Amino acid sequence: MWGWIFFLLSLALFFYIFFIKQEIRKIQREVKELPTRSSYGNRLSLDFREKTLLDLIDELNRLVDTFEEKHRLAKNMEENVKLTIAGLSHDLRTPLTSIHGYVQLLHATTDDKKQTDYLMIIEHAVKRLLEMTDQFYDLAQVETNQKQLTFVSMSLANLVEDIFLSFYAQLLEKNIEVHFPEEVSQSQVITDKVMLTRVLQNIVQNILRYAKSEVVISYQSEGDYLKLSVKNDIMAESEIAVEKVFMRFYTEVTSRTNTEASGLGLYLSKKLVEKMNGKLKAELKGKWFIIHMYLPMNRIQSLSWKKE
């Protein structure tokens, strides 16, 4: 009796070990094939469903998921880099050509007035080159996740006013009047001050290029967010495609001969705001082009935040 029991147990153990070894060999083969087939959505599987092996397969499949996600992000990043380099080559060529041309004219003339005019044009083109370079650098940092954030609790209204006042001379030169709200929201937002400053500067620079004569600023609380709305009137002949304003390298001038815009300002701004756990939207309402920016108010998004 006991002999038969021992024999059956031994036989069961033999088959158990046999099937376990079979499954381990199968897993080994499939693991070797993972680098060539994981990108197609294949996963490891078992024929002999043993709990320990099932747990192992689950862990391995999670690793495959992680690998595929990193592979996808790497491919997207590679495409973004290609697009950025192509756009960079195009956008830098125009001001560089302009600088080269006016330098030649500068050498060819002895007229003091013409020399002064040419130098002003060259200086302006150099400033645009520096601005474009800063935008491309910021974009590269954002899209490679190298942009580090330091969250603070701060007044959005105060920073908006400071940024617009810093552009007072340019706004005055363009005859653009800015209307601030009579009652300013005192709500604090949780944000990265440096990145938010960059976003607001991009918005003002966009206004300087495309606004007709007027800018209206307003604030509104919406749930956990404080919404900043910046609207400017547009010229009658304007051809803004509002659904494209946040696209990379989009400019109102479809011929891309506009040396005043790289087409990166609002695209970069949207990326930065999303990195700060906010939202950036745009709409066209009658003669008004409106930017809506939503930033979180009462939520600490980083351990590195501090009260300003």
ChimeraX commands (.cxc) that place a marker at each C-alpha (Angstrom):
marker #1 position 0.00,0.00,0.00 radius 0.5
marker #1 position 2.61,2.51,1.08 radius 0.5
marker #1 position 4.76,1.41,-1.80 radius 0.5
marker #1 position 2.05,2.33,-4.32 radius 0.5
marker #1 position 1.54,5.68,-2.62 radius 0.5
marker #1 position 5.25,6.41,-2.74 radius 0.5
marker #1 position 5.37,5.32,-6.39 radius 0.5
marker #1 position 2.45,7.58,-7.39 radius 0.5
marker #1 position 3.92,10.52,-5.50 radius 0.5
marker #1 position 7.27,9.95,-7.17 radius 0.5
marker #1 position 5.58,9.72,-10.55 radius 0.5
marker #1 position 3.63,12.94,-9.90 radius 0.5
marker #1 position 6.81,14.69,-8.76 radius 0.5
marker #1 position 8.62,13.46,-11.88 radius 0.5
marker #1 position 5.95,14.86,-14.20 radius 0.5
marker #1 position 5.80,18.08,-12.18 radius 0.5
marker #1 position 9.56,18.59,-12.51 radius 0.5
marker #1 position 9.40,17.56,-16.16 radius 0.5
marker #1 position 6.73,20.16,-17.01 radius 0.5
marker #1 position 8.49,22.82,-14.94 radius 0.5
marker #1 position 11.70,22.22,-16.89 radius 0.5
marker #1 position 9.77,22.35,-20.15 radius 0.5
marker #1 position 8.25,25.68,-19.23 radius 0.5
marker #1 position 11.62,27.08,-18.10 radius 0.5
marker #1 position 13.15,26.08,-21.46 radius 0.5
marker #1 position 10.21,27.71,-23.25 radius 0.5
marker #1 position 10.63,30.91,-21.20 radius 0.5
marker #1 position 14.35,30.89,-21.97 radius 0.5
marker #1 position 13.67,30.66,-25.72 radius 0.5
marker #1 position 11.04,33.39,-25.62 radius 0.5
marker #1 position 13.27,35.70,-23.57 radius 0.5
marker #1 position 16.02,35.34,-26.21 radius 0.5
marker #1 position 13.50,36.36,-28.89 radius 0.5
marker #1 position 12.18,39.37,-26.97 radius 0.5
marker #1 position 14.53,41.99,-28.52 radius 0.5
marker #1 position 13.22,41.16,-32.01 radius 0.5
marker #1 position 9.55,40.70,-31.28 radius 0.5
marker #1 position 8.68,42.76,-28.18 radius 0.5
marker #1 position 7.97,45.89,-30.25 radius 0.5
marker #1 position 5.13,44.03,-31.94 radius 0.5
marker #1 position 3.12,43.55,-28.75 radius 0.5
marker #1 position 4.05,39.91,-28.06 radius 0.5
marker #1 position 4.19,38.71,-24.48 radius 0.5
marker #1 position 5.54,35.68,-22.65 radius 0.5
marker #1 position 3.05,32.93,-21.88 radius 0.5
marker #1 position 2.78,29.53,-20.14 radius 0.5
marker #1 position 1.26,26.18,-21.05 radius 0.5
marker #1 position 1.77,24.71,-17.57 radius 0.5
marker #1 position 0.11,27.11,-15.14 radius 0.5
marker #1 position 2.13,27.00,-11.96 radius 0.5
marker #1 position 1.79,29.93,-9.55 radius 0.5
marker #1 position 5.49,30.73,-9.11 radius 0.5
marker #1 position 6.06,30.59,-12.87 radius 0.5
marker #1 position 2.96,32.71,-13.47 radius 0.5
marker #1 position 4.32,35.36,-11.09 radius 0.5
marker #1 position 7.65,35.25,-12.93 radius 0.5
marker #1 position 5.91,35.65,-16.31 radius 0.5
marker #1 position 3.90,38.60,-14.99 radius 0.5
marker #1 position 7.10,40.34,-13.85 radius 0.5
marker #1 position 8.84,39.66,-17.15 radius 0.5
marker #1 position 5.86,40.98,-19.12 radius 0.5
marker #1 position 5.89,44.13,-17.02 radius 0.5
marker #1 position 9.54,44.55,-17.95 radius 0.5
marker #1 position 8.57,44.14,-21.60 radius 0.5
marker #1 position 5.89,46.83,-21.20 radius 0.5
marker #1 position 8.48,49.17,-19.69 radius 0.5
marker #1 position 10.93,48.42,-22.50 radius 0.5
marker #1 position 8.32,49.06,-25.19 radius 0.5
marker #1 position 7.26,52.34,-23.59 radius 0.5
marker #1 position 10.88,53.52,-23.40 radius 0.5
marker #1 position 11.40,52.41,-26.99 radius 0.5
marker #1 position 8.31,54.36,-28.08 radius 0.5
marker #1 position 9.45,57.48,-26.22 radius 0.5
marker #1 position 12.92,57.16,-27.73 radius 0.5
marker #1 position 11.45,56.94,-31.24 radius 0.5
marker #1 position 9.25,59.97,-30.59 radius 0.5
marker #1 position 12.23,61.87,-29.24 radius 0.5
marker #1 position 14.26,60.93,-32.31 radius 0.5
marker #1 position 11.50,62.24,-34.59 radius 0.5
marker #1 position 11.22,65.42,-32.53 radius 0.5
marker #1 position 14.96,65.99,-32.79 radius 0.5
marker #1 position 14.83,65.53,-36.58 radius 0.5
marker #1 position 11.96,68.00,-36.87 radius 0.5
marker #1 position 13.69,70.48,-34.57 radius 0.5
marker #1 position 16.94,70.31,-36.54 radius 0.5
marker #1 position 15.05,70.81,-39.81 radius 0.5
marker #1 position 13.16,73.79,-38.39 radius 0.5
marker #1 position 16.31,75.20,-36.81 radius 0.5
marker #1 position 18.17,75.03,-40.13 radius 0.5
marker #1 position 15.36,76.87,-41.91 radius 0.5
marker #1 position 14.69,79.51,-39.28 radius 0.5
marker #1 position 18.32,80.41,-38.62 radius 0.5
marker #1 position 19.12,80.70,-42.31 radius 0.5
marker #1 position 16.87,83.76,-42.83 radius 0.5
marker #1 position 18.38,86.10,-40.18 radius 0.5
marker #1 position 21.89,84.85,-40.97 radius 0.5
marker #1 position 21.38,85.65,-44.65 radius 0.5
marker #1 position 20.02,89.05,-43.66 radius 0.5
marker #1 position 23.03,89.78,-41.46 radius 0.5
marker #1 position 25.43,88.68,-44.18 radius 0.5
marker #1 position 23.70,90.87,-46.78 radius 0.5
marker #1 position 23.64,93.99,-44.65 radius 0.5
marker #1 position 27.27,93.51,-43.60 radius 0.5
marker #1 position 28.18,93.56,-47.30 radius 0.5
marker #1 position 26.11,96.73,-47.77 radius 0.5
marker #1 position 27.76,98.25,-44.71 radius 0.5
marker #1 position 31.19,97.73,-46.25 radius 0.5
marker #1 position 30.04,99.15,-49.57 radius 0.5
marker #1 position 28.68,102.50,-48.35 radius 0.5
marker #1 position 30.18,105.58,-46.72 radius 0.5
marker #1 position 26.80,107.21,-46.05 radius 0.5
marker #1 position 26.51,107.65,-42.27 radius 0.5
marker #1 position 22.70,107.38,-42.24 radius 0.5
marker #1 position 22.73,104.17,-44.27 radius 0.5
marker #1 position 25.42,102.71,-42.04 radius 0.5
marker #1 position 23.33,103.50,-38.96 radius 0.5
marker #1 position 20.24,101.93,-40.54 radius 0.5
marker #1 position 22.16,98.82,-41.58 radius 0.5
marker #1 position 23.66,98.43,-38.09 radius 0.5
marker #1 position 20.19,98.66,-36.51 radius 0.5
marker #1 position 18.91,95.95,-38.85 radius 0.5
marker #1 position 21.92,93.74,-38.08 radius 0.5
marker #1 position 21.47,94.28,-34.33 radius 0.5
marker #1 position 17.80,93.35,-34.59 radius 0.5
marker #1 position 18.63,90.16,-36.53 radius 0.5
marker #1 position 21.25,89.20,-33.92 radius 0.5
marker #1 position 18.68,89.62,-31.14 radius 0.5
marker #1 position 16.29,87.35,-33.03 radius 0.5
marker #1 position 19.05,84.76,-33.41 radius 0.5
marker #1 position 19.71,84.84,-29.67 radius 0.5
marker #1 position 15.99,84.51,-28.95 radius 0.5
marker #1 position 15.65,81.56,-31.34 radius 0.5
marker #1 position 18.69,79.89,-29.78 radius 0.5
marker #1 position 17.16,80.23,-26.31 radius 0.5
marker #1 position 13.89,78.74,-27.55 radius 0.5
marker #1 position 15.59,75.76,-29.17 radius 0.5
marker #1 position 17.66,75.18,-26.03 radius 0.5
marker #1 position 14.57,75.27,-23.81 radius 0.5
marker #1 position 12.70,72.99,-26.20 radius 0.5
marker #1 position 15.56,70.46,-26.25 radius 0.5
marker #1 position 15.60,70.40,-22.43 radius 0.5
marker #1 position 11.84,69.93,-22.20 radius 0.5
marker #1 position 11.60,67.18,-24.81 radius 0.5
marker #1 position 14.51,65.24,-23.31 radius 0.5
marker #1 position 13.11,65.68,-19.78 radius 0.5
marker #1 position 16.22,67.53,-18.63 radius 0.5
marker #1 position 14.33,70.64,-17.51 radius 0.5
marker #1 position 14.26,70.56,-13.73 radius 0.5
marker #1 position 11.38,72.23,-11.89 radius 0.5
marker #1 position 11.34,74.05,-8.58 radius 0.5
marker #1 position 7.74,74.65,-7.53 radius 0.5
marker #1 position 6.82,77.71,-5.49 radius 0.5
marker #1 position 3.55,79.23,-4.31 radius 0.5
marker #1 position 3.32,82.69,-5.84 radius 0.5
marker #1 position 1.00,85.42,-7.11 radius 0.5
marker #1 position 0.28,84.94,-10.82 radius 0.5
marker #1 position -1.15,88.46,-11.17 radius 0.5
marker #1 position 2.00,90.11,-9.81 radius 0.5
marker #1 position 4.27,88.22,-12.20 radius 0.5
marker #1 position 2.00,88.95,-15.19 radius 0.5
marker #1 position 2.09,92.65,-14.41 radius 0.5
marker #1 position 5.89,92.63,-13.99 radius 0.5
marker #1 position 6.41,90.85,-17.33 radius 0.5
marker #1 position 4.11,93.18,-19.28 radius 0.5
marker #1 position 5.72,96.25,-17.70 radius 0.5
marker #1 position 9.16,94.95,-18.71 radius 0.5
marker #1 position 7.94,95.17,-22.34 radius 0.5
marker #1 position 6.47,98.66,-21.84 radius 0.5
marker #1 position 8.76,100.38,-24.36 radius 0.5
marker #1 position 8.07,97.81,-27.11 radius 0.5
marker #1 position 4.32,97.90,-26.48 radius 0.5
marker #1 position 4.36,101.70,-26.57 radius 0.5
marker #1 position 6.32,101.68,-29.82 radius 0.5
marker #1 position 3.72,99.35,-31.38 radius 0.5
marker #1 position 0.85,101.50,-30.00 radius 0.5
marker #1 position -0.57,98.52,-28.11 radius 0.5
marker #1 position -2.60,99.41,-25.02 radius 0.5
marker #1 position -2.76,96.87,-22.18 radius 0.5
marker #1 position -5.82,96.69,-19.89 radius 0.5
marker #1 position -5.27,95.08,-16.49 radius 0.5
marker #1 position -8.31,94.04,-14.37 radius 0.5
marker #1 position -9.45,96.56,-11.76 radius 0.5
marker #1 position -9.79,93.84,-9.12 radius 0.5
marker #1 position -6.82,91.49,-9.21 radius 0.5
marker #1 position -7.11,87.89,-8.01 radius 0.5
marker #1 position -4.91,87.27,-4.98 radius 0.5
marker #1 position -4.97,83.51,-5.47 radius 0.5
marker #1 position -1.60,81.81,-5.32 radius 0.5
marker #1 position -0.55,79.28,-7.96 radius 0.5
marker #1 position 1.85,76.39,-7.58 radius 0.5
marker #1 position 4.38,76.80,-10.39 radius 0.5
marker #1 position 8.00,77.09,-11.43 radius 0.5
marker #1 position 8.73,80.81,-11.53 radius 0.5
marker #1 position 11.50,80.65,-14.16 radius 0.5
marker #1 position 9.46,78.53,-16.54 radius 0.5
marker #1 position 6.31,80.61,-16.03 radius 0.5
marker #1 position 8.31,83.78,-16.74 radius 0.5
marker #1 position 9.46,82.20,-20.02 radius 0.5
marker #1 position 5.86,81.37,-20.97 radius 0.5
marker #1 position 4.61,84.88,-20.24 radius 0.5
marker #1 position 7.49,86.41,-22.21 radius 0.5
marker #1 position 6.58,84.22,-25.19 radius 0.5
marker #1 position 2.95,85.34,-24.95 radius 0.5
marker #1 position 3.94,89.03,-24.88 radius 0.5
marker #1 position 6.33,88.56,-27.82 radius 0.5
marker #1 position 3.49,86.92,-29.74 radius 0.5
marker #1 position 1.33,89.97,-28.96 radius 0.5
marker #1 position 4.04,92.33,-30.20 radius 0.5
marker #1 position 4.12,90.52,-33.54 radius 0.5
marker #1 position 0.43,90.03,-34.20 radius 0.5
marker #1 position -1.72,92.33,-32.02 radius 0.5
marker #1 position -3.41,95.32,-33.62 radius 0.5
marker #1 position -3.74,97.82,-30.79 radius 0.5
marker #1 position -5.25,96.35,-27.63 radius 0.5
marker #1 position -4.66,93.65,-24.98 radius 0.5
marker #1 position -7.09,92.69,-22.20 radius 0.5
marker #1 position -6.02,90.58,-19.21 radius 0.5
marker #1 position -8.42,88.78,-16.86 radius 0.5
marker #1 position -8.42,86.07,-14.17 radius 0.5
marker #1 position -10.96,83.46,-13.12 radius 0.5
marker #1 position -10.92,80.57,-10.65 radius 0.5
marker #1 position -12.04,77.25,-12.12 radius 0.5
marker #1 position -11.96,74.36,-9.66 radius 0.5
marker #1 position -8.36,73.75,-8.57 radius 0.5
marker #1 position -7.04,76.05,-11.28 radius 0.5
marker #1 position -6.57,79.79,-11.69 radius 0.5
marker #1 position -7.23,80.75,-15.31 radius 0.5
marker #1 position -5.33,83.64,-16.88 radius 0.5
marker #1 position -6.89,84.92,-20.11 radius 0.5
marker #1 position -4.87,87.21,-22.37 radius 0.5
marker #1 position -6.74,88.47,-25.42 radius 0.5
marker #1 position -5.55,90.79,-28.15 radius 0.5
marker #1 position -7.30,92.24,-31.16 radius 0.5
marker #1 position -6.06,91.06,-34.52 radius 0.5
marker #1 position -5.63,92.85,-37.81 radius 0.5
marker #1 position -8.38,92.55,-40.41 radius 0.5
marker #1 position -6.08,90.74,-42.83 radius 0.5
marker #1 position -4.88,88.27,-40.18 radius 0.5
marker #1 position -4.97,84.60,-41.18 radius 0.5
marker #1 position -4.44,82.91,-37.81 radius 0.5
marker #1 position -5.40,79.23,-37.81 radius 0.5
marker #1 position -6.26,78.83,-34.13 radius 0.5
marker #1 position -6.18,75.03,-34.32 radius 0.5
marker #1 position -2.52,75.22,-35.39 radius 0.5
marker #1 position -1.07,77.89,-33.09 radius 0.5
marker #1 position 0.44,75.30,-30.72 radius 0.5
marker #1 position 1.99,73.26,-33.53 radius 0.5
marker #1 position 5.74,73.20,-33.87 radius 0.5
marker #1 position 7.09,75.88,-36.27 radius 0.5
marker #1 position 3.62,77.24,-37.09 radius 0.5
marker #1 position 3.56,80.92,-38.04 radius 0.5
marker #1 position 0.74,83.02,-39.41 radius 0.5
marker #1 position 2.89,83.67,-42.47 radius 0.5
marker #1 position 2.57,80.37,-44.33 radius 0.5
marker #1 position 5.47,81.19,-46.65 radius 0.5
marker #1 position 7.73,81.01,-43.58 radius 0.5
marker #1 position 9.52,84.18,-44.67 radius 0.5
marker #1 position 8.61,85.99,-41.47 radius 0.5
marker #1 position 11.93,86.63,-39.74 radius 0.5
marker #1 position 10.12,87.88,-36.65 radius 0.5
marker #1 position 8.81,84.45,-35.66 radius 0.5
marker #1 position 10.35,81.02,-35.32 radius 0.5
marker #1 position 6.98,79.39,-34.80 radius 0.5
marker #1 position 8.22,77.89,-31.53 radius 0.5
marker #1 position 7.00,80.39,-28.93 radius 0.5
marker #1 position 3.50,79.05,-28.28 radius 0.5
marker #1 position 4.51,75.44,-28.97 radius 0.5
marker #1 position 7.23,75.74,-26.32 radius 0.5
marker #1 position 4.87,77.59,-23.97 radius 0.5
marker #1 position 2.32,74.78,-24.12 radius 0.5
marker #1 position 5.04,72.23,-23.35 radius 0.5
marker #1 position 6.26,74.28,-20.37 radius 0.5
marker #1 position 2.77,74.84,-18.94 radius 0.5
marker #1 position 1.95,71.13,-19.20 radius 0.5
marker #1 position 5.22,70.33,-17.43 radius 0.5
marker #1 position 3.98,72.62,-14.63 radius 0.5
marker #1 position 0.78,70.51,-14.41 radius 0.5
marker #1 position -1.27,73.20,-16.14 radius 0.5
marker #1 position -3.06,73.68,-19.45 radius 0.5
marker #1 position -2.71,76.18,-22.29 radius 0.5
marker #1 position -5.53,76.75,-24.79 radius 0.5
marker #1 position -6.33,79.23,-27.54 radius 0.5
marker #1 position -9.48,80.46,-29.24 radius 0.5
marker #1 position -10.48,82.98,-31.89 radius 0.5
marker #1 position -13.58,84.98,-31.03 radius 0.5
marker #1 position -14.51,87.67,-33.51 radius 0.5
marker #1 position -11.63,90.13,-33.71 radius 0.5
marker #1 position -10.00,88.68,-30.58 radius 0.5
marker #1 position -7.28,86.04,-30.31 radius 0.5
marker #1 position -7.37,84.64,-26.77 radius 0.5
marker #1 position -4.85,82.57,-24.81 radius 0.5
marker #1 position -6.17,80.75,-21.72 radius 0.5
marker #1 position -3.60,79.48,-19.22 radius 0.5
marker #1 position -4.67,77.25,-16.32 radius 0.5
marker #1 position -2.33,76.76,-13.36 radius 0.5
marker #1 position -2.96,74.71,-10.18 radius 0.5
marker #1 position -3.66,76.76,-7.08 radius 0.5
marker #1 position -3.72,74.78,-3.85 radius 0.5
marker #1 position -1.83,71.62,-4.73 radius 0.5
marker #1 position 1.83,71.02,-3.91 radius 0.5
marker #1 position 3.21,69.35,-7.06 radius 0.5
marker #1 position 6.80,68.96,-5.88 radius 0.5
marker #1 position 8.68,68.42,-2.61 radius 0.5
marker #1 position 10.98,71.27,-3.61 radius 0.5
marker #1 position 8.25,73.94,-3.44 radius 0.5
marker #1 position 8.50,76.88,-1.02 radius 0.5
marker #1 position 6.34,79.84,-0.08 radius 0.5
marker #1 position 7.26,83.12,-1.78 radius 0.5
marker link #1:1,2 radius 0.2
marker link #1:2,3 radius 0.2
marker link #1:3,4 radius 0.2
marker link #1:4,5 radius 0.2
marker link #1:5,6 radius 0.2
marker link #1:6,7 radius 0.2
marker link #1:7,8 radius 0.2
marker link #1:8,9 radius 0.2
marker link #1:9,10 radius 0.2
marker link #1:10,11 radius 0.2
marker link #1:11,12 radius 0.2
marker link #1:12,13 radius 0.2
marker link #1:13,14 radius 0.2
marker link #1:14,15 radius 0.2
marker link #1:15,16 radius 0.2
marker link #1:16,17 radius 0.2
marker link #1:17,18 radius 0.2
marker link #1:18,19 radius 0.2
marker link #1:19,20 radius 0.2
marker link #1:20,21 radius 0.2
marker link #1:21,22 radius 0.2
marker link #1:22,23 radius 0.2
marker link #1:23,24 radius 0.2
marker link #1:24,25 radius 0.2
marker link #1:25,26 radius 0.2
marker link #1:26,27 radius 0.2
marker link #1:27,28 radius 0.2
marker link #1:28,29 radius 0.2
marker link #1:29,30 radius 0.2
marker link #1:30,31 radius 0.2
marker link #1:31,32 radius 0.2
marker link #1:32,33 radius 0.2
marker link #1:33,34 radius 0.2
marker link #1:34,35 radius 0.2
marker link #1:35,36 radius 0.2
marker link #1:36,37 radius 0.2
marker link #1:37,38 radius 0.2
marker link #1:38,39 radius 0.2
marker link #1:39,40 radius 0.2
marker link #1:40,41 radius 0.2
marker link #1:41,42 radius 0.2
marker link #1:42,43 radius 0.2
marker link #1:43,44 radius 0.2
marker link #1:44,45 radius 0.2
marker link #1:45,46 radius 0.2
marker link #1:46,47 radius 0.2
marker link #1:47,48 radius 0.2
marker link #1:48,49 radius 0.2
marker link #1:49,50 radius 0.2
marker link #1:50,51 radius 0.2
marker link #1:51,52 radius 0.2
marker link #1:52,53 radius 0.2
marker link #1:53,54 radius 0.2
marker link #1:54,55 radius 0.2
marker link #1:55,56 radius 0.2
marker link #1:56,57 radius 0.2
marker link #1:57,58 radius 0.2
marker link #1:58,59 radius 0.2
marker link #1:59,60 radius 0.2
marker link #1:60,61 radius 0.2
marker link #1:61,62 radius 0.2
marker link #1:62,63 radius 0.2
marker link #1:63,64 radius 0.2
marker link #1:64,65 radius 0.2
marker link #1:65,66 radius 0.2
marker link #1:66,67 radius 0.2
marker link #1:67,68 radius 0.2
marker link #1:68,69 radius 0.2
marker link #1:69,70 radius 0.2
marker link #1:70,71 radius 0.2
marker link #1:71,72 radius 0.2
marker link #1:72,73 radius 0.2
marker link #1:73,74 radius 0.2
marker link #1:74,75 radius 0.2
marker link #1:75,76 radius 0.2
marker link #1:76,77 radius 0.2
marker link #1:77,78 radius 0.2
marker link #1:78,79 radius 0.2
marker link #1:79,80 radius 0.2
marker link #1:80,81 radius 0.2
marker link #1:81,82 radius 0.2
marker link #1:82,83 radius 0.2
marker link #1:83,84 radius 0.2
marker link #1:84,85 radius 0.2
marker link #1:85,86 radius 0.2
marker link #1:86,87 radius 0.2
marker link #1:87,88 radius 0.2
marker link #1:88,89 radius 0.2
marker link #1:89,90 radius 0.2
marker link #1:90,91 radius 0.2
marker link #1:91,92 radius 0.2
marker link #1:92,93 radius 0.2
marker link #1:93,94 radius 0.2
marker link #1:94,95 radius 0.2
marker link #1:95,96 radius 0.2
marker link #1:96,97 radius 0.2
marker link #1:97,98 radius 0.2
marker link #1:98,99 radius 0.2
marker link #1:99,100 radius 0.2
marker link #1:100,101 radius 0.2
marker link #1:101,102 radius 0.2
marker link #1:102,103 radius 0.2
marker link #1:103,104 radius 0.2
marker link #1:104,105 radius 0.2
marker link #1:105,106 radius 0.2
marker link #1:106,107 radius 0.2
marker link #1:107,108 radius 0.2
marker link #1:108,109 radius 0.2
marker link #1:109,110 radius 0.2
marker link #1:110,111 radius 0.2
marker link #1:111,112 radius 0.2
marker link #1:112,113 radius 0.2
marker link #1:113,114 radius 0.2
marker link #1:114,115 radius 0.2
marker link #1:115,116 radius 0.2
marker link #1:116,117 radius 0.2
marker link #1:117,118 radius 0.2
marker link #1:118,119 radius 0.2
marker link #1:119,120 radius 0.2
marker link #1:120,121 radius 0.2
marker link #1:121,122 radius 0.2
marker link #1:122,123 radius 0.2
marker link #1:123,124 radius 0.2
marker link #1:124,125 radius 0.2
marker link #1:125,126 radius 0.2
marker link #1:126,127 radius 0.2
marker link #1:127,128 radius 0.2
marker link #1:128,129 radius 0.2
marker link #1:129,130 radius 0.2
marker link #1:130,131 radius 0.2
marker link #1:131,132 radius 0.2
marker link #1:132,133 radius 0.2
marker link #1:133,134 radius 0.2
marker link #1:134,135 radius 0.2
marker link #1:135,136 radius 0.2
marker link #1:136,137 radius 0.2
marker link #1:137,138 radius 0.2
marker link #1:138,139 radius 0.2
marker link #1:139,140 radius 0.2
marker link #1:140,141 radius 0.2
marker link #1:141,142 radius 0.2
marker link #1:142,143 radius 0.2
marker link #1:143,144 radius 0.2
marker link #1:144,145 radius 0.2
marker link #1:145,146 radius 0.2
marker link #1:146,147 radius 0.2
marker link #1:147,148 radius 0.2
marker link #1:148,149 radius 0.2
marker link #1:149,150 radius 0.2
marker link #1:150,151 radius 0.2
marker link #1:151,152 radius 0.2
marker link #1:152,153 radius 0.2
marker link #1:153,154 radius 0.2
marker link #1:154,155 radius 0.2
marker link #1:155,156 radius 0.2
marker link #1:156,157 radius 0.2
marker link #1:157,158 radius 0.2
marker link #1:158,159 radius 0.2
marker link #1:159,160 radius 0.2
marker link #1:160,161 radius 0.2
marker link #1:161,162 radius 0.2
marker link #1:162,163 radius 0.2
marker link #1:163,164 radius 0.2
marker link #1:164,165 radius 0.2
marker link #1:165,166 radius 0.2
marker link #1:166,167 radius 0.2
marker link #1:167,168 radius 0.2
marker link #1:168,169 radius 0.2
marker link #1:169,170 radius 0.2
marker link #1:170,171 radius 0.2
marker link #1:171,172 radius 0.2
marker link #1:172,173 radius 0.2
marker link #1:173,174 radius 0.2
marker link #1:174,175 radius 0.2
marker link #1:175,176 radius 0.2
marker link #1:176,177 radius 0.2
marker link #1:177,178 radius 0.2
marker link #1:178,179 radius 0.2
marker link #1:179,180 radius 0.2
marker link #1:180,181 radius 0.2
marker link #1:181,182 radius 0.2
marker link #1:182,183 radius 0.2
marker link #1:183,184 radius 0.2
marker link #1:184,185 radius 0.2
marker link #1:185,186 radius 0.2
marker link #1:186,187 radius 0.2
marker link #1:187,188 radius 0.2
marker link #1:188,189 radius 0.2
marker link #1:189,190 radius 0.2
marker link #1:190,191 radius 0.2
marker link #1:191,192 radius 0.2
marker link #1:192,193 radius 0.2
marker link #1:193,194 radius 0.2
marker link #1:194,195 radius 0.2
marker link #1:195,196 radius 0.2
marker link #1:196,197 radius 0.2
marker link #1:197,198 radius 0.2
marker link #1:198,199 radius 0.2
marker link #1:199,200 radius 0.2
marker link #1:200,201 radius 0.2
marker link #1:201,202 radius 0.2
marker link #1:202,203 radius 0.2
marker link #1:203,204 radius 0.2
marker link #1:204,205 radius 0.2
marker link #1:205,206 radius 0.2
marker link #1:206,207 radius 0.2
marker link #1:207,208 radius 0.2
marker link #1:208,209 radius 0.2
marker link #1:209,210 radius 0.2
marker link #1:210,211 radius 0.2
marker link #1:211,212 radius 0.2
marker link #1:212,213 radius 0.2
marker link #1:213,214 radius 0.2
marker link #1:214,215 radius 0.2
marker link #1:215,216 radius 0.2
marker link #1:216,217 radius 0.2
marker link #1:217,218 radius 0.2
marker link #1:218,219 radius 0.2
marker link #1:219,220 radius 0.2
marker link #1:220,221 radius 0.2
marker link #1:221,222 radius 0.2
marker link #1:222,223 radius 0.2
marker link #1:223,224 radius 0.2
marker link #1:224,225 radius 0.2
marker link #1:225,226 radius 0.2
marker link #1:226,227 radius 0.2
marker link #1:227,228 radius 0.2
marker link #1:228,229 radius 0.2
marker link #1:229,230 radius 0.2
marker link #1:230,231 radius 0.2
marker link #1:231,232 radius 0.2
marker link #1:232,233 radius 0.2
marker link #1:233,234 radius 0.2
marker link #1:234,235 radius 0.2
marker link #1:235,236 radius 0.2
marker link #1:236,237 radius 0.2
marker link #1:237,238 radius 0.2
marker link #1:238,239 radius 0.2
marker link #1:239,240 radius 0.2
marker link #1:240,241 radius 0.2
marker link #1:241,242 radius 0.2
marker link #1:242,243 radius 0.2
marker link #1:243,244 radius 0.2
marker link #1:244,245 radius 0.2
marker link #1:245,246 radius 0.2
marker link #1:246,247 radius 0.2
marker link #1:247,248 radius 0.2
marker link #1:248,249 radius 0.2
marker link #1:249,250 radius 0.2
marker link #1:250,251 radius 0.2
marker link #1:251,252 radius 0.2
marker link #1:252,253 radius 0.2
marker link #1:253,254 radius 0.2
marker link #1:254,255 radius 0.2
marker link #1:255,256 radius 0.2
marker link #1:256,257 radius 0.2
marker link #1:257,258 radius 0.2
marker link #1:258,259 radius 0.2
marker link #1:259,260 radius 0.2
marker link #1:260,261 radius 0.2
marker link #1:261,262 radius 0.2
marker link #1:262,263 radius 0.2
marker link #1:263,264 radius 0.2
marker link #1:264,265 radius 0.2
marker link #1:265,266 radius 0.2
marker link #1:266,267 radius 0.2
marker link #1:267,268 radius 0.2
marker link #1:268,269 radius 0.2
marker link #1:269,270 radius 0.2
marker link #1:270,271 radius 0.2
marker link #1:271,272 radius 0.2
marker link #1:272,273 radius 0.2
marker link #1:273,274 radius 0.2
marker link #1:274,275 radius 0.2
marker link #1:275,276 radius 0.2
marker link #1:276,277 radius 0.2
marker link #1:277,278 radius 0.2
marker link #1:278,279 radius 0.2
marker link #1:279,280 radius 0.2
marker link #1:280,281 radius 0.2
marker link #1:281,282 radius 0.2
marker link #1:282,283 radius 0.2
marker link #1:283,284 radius 0.2
marker link #1:284,285 radius 0.2
marker link #1:285,286 radius 0.2
marker link #1:286,287 radius 0.2
marker link #1:287,288 radius 0.2
marker link #1:288,289 radius 0.2
marker link #1:289,290 radius 0.2
marker link #1:290,291 radius 0.2
marker link #1:291,292 radius 0.2
marker link #1:292,293 radius 0.2
marker link #1:293,294 radius 0.2
marker link #1:294,295 radius 0.2
marker link #1:295,296 radius 0.2
marker link #1:296,297 radius 0.2
marker link #1:297,298 radius 0.2
marker link #1:298,299 radius 0.2
marker link #1:299,300 radius 0.2
marker link #1:300,301 radius 0.2
marker link #1:301,302 radius 0.2
marker link #1:302,303 radius 0.2
marker link #1:303,304 radius 0.2
marker link #1:304,305 radius 0.2
marker link #1:305,306 radius 0.2
marker link #1:306,307 radius 0.2
marker link #1:307,308 radius 0.2
view
